[in-house]
Every structure is written in structure tokens, then in C-alpha cells.
């Protein structure tokens, strides 16, 4: 029984170390963001201009939404 217990304990210990390593890496990796994306982006001005272009474009047939 001593050998089985030792193997099980070693396995649980190694799995715990691996999980702790990933957890700590994730925690410290997120806190050291060099170029972080903005939390919120306000597209209201973009959409206002987009709708003005659709509304006032001279040749509505040539208005390409992809360009």
C-alpha cells in the first residue's frame, strides 16, 4: 500500500504544480499588458458619418458600402 500511495501522491502533486503554474502565468500575463485594447470603443461618430454619406451621396447606385 505504501508504494501505491506514494505514486498517487506524486501524481496529485505534479498535477497541482502544473495547474498552479498555468494559473500564475495567466494571472501575471494579464497584468503586464504592453499594448492593451481599449475597454470600450465609441463608434457613434463613425455611424453618423456613414449615414450622412448614404443620405447625401450624389449617385446612390455607386455607393459601395465595402469601400
N, C-alpha and C positions, 0 to 999 in steps of 0.2 A: 504494500500500500504506500510506502514511503516514496518509491520511485514514481508511481503514477501521480501522486500529489505534487511532487517536485516538478514533473513535466507540465501538469496543469497550471501550477503557479507560475512557471516560467512563461508559458503561452499567454496567460492573462496579463502578466507583467509586460511582455513585449507589445501586446495589442494596446495596452494602456499607454505605453510610451509613444507608440506610433500615433494614436489618436490625440494625445496631448501635444505632440509636435505639430500636427496639422492645425489643431485649434490655435496654438500660439502663433504659428506662421500666418494664419488668417487674420488674427487679431492685430498683430504688428504690421502686417502688409497693408491693411486698410487704413491704418493711422498715418502712414507715410506716403500718402498720395502726392506725387510730384506735380502732375497736371491733372487735376480733378475736373470732371464735367460739372457744369453749373447745376445747382439744385433744381431751379425752375427756369424755364425759358418762356418769355412773353412774346408770342407771335402776333399780337394784335395789330401792330403797325404793318407787318407783312401782309396779313389778310386784308387790311384796309386798302393798301395799295393794289393788291391783286384784284379786289372787287372794283376799284376805280378803273383799273385798266380794262377789265371786262366790260364795264359800263360805257366807257368813253372811247374805246378803240374804234378807229375810223372804219376799217374793213373787218367786221366781225367774223367773216369767213376765214380770214388769215390769222386769227388769234389762236396761237398754238400754246396750249397750257403746259406743254413739256419744255418749251424754251423760256 
